[in-house]
Amino acid sequence: MDSATTLVNPGPPTYYFLTSTNLANTTIYTRPDIPLYTITDTSDGKLTKINDQRTPGRTIATFHQREILPNTVSFPERNGGAPISVQKWLRRSKLADGTTGFVMETDYGPYVWKIVSRHRQKVYAQCDLTRPIASCSLHPTLSNGRPAFSLEYDAEPLREDIVVAYLLQRQRVMSEDKAIELFVGSPS
């Protein structure tokens, strides 16, 4: 009976916030007094670490930005910490409805990041593209009190994958914005 109640009355989504729009050194939290993850960058910006604040010393992922070879991401607790190409782990794909999305490979199966608008994406289980499990804002500046992303109650086991993919997607969108601004110019 309890499981039927859970399915009919799911819990509310969890909202996640950033302490700064600069991803080089920021903290992800659900409430200001409870930091979950810190993101640290090297001075040259080529190595980004995502550390678990609930377990001191635990790194959930490392992102290597490289100039010539593909960027990589590694998860110290998976596959022996071996790096994987970002383009393989979060690969651009044409979806059945003709839109472009990004398929993220996880221990729970593939999940799809669908582009809703230039700075918004939703995440779906690849087997169910009708019900989003996460909603993400990729705006370069997030207004005070506006969440960076939210996870539905049943997406919590994917939280670390979503955090890493969110940061990679946000970085990708911000790089595209800079390129557009450089080549087209900023609006007057």
PyMOL commands that set and color helices and strands:
alter all, ss='L'
color gray80, all
select helices_A, chain A and resi 2-8+79-81+86-89+153-184
alter helices_A, ss='H'
color red, helices_A
select strands_A, chain A and resi 14-18+25-31+34-41+47-52+59-64+72-74+84-85+90-94+100-106+109-117+120-125+128-137+149-151
alter strands_A, ss='S'
color yellow, strands_A
deselect
rebuild
show_as cartoon
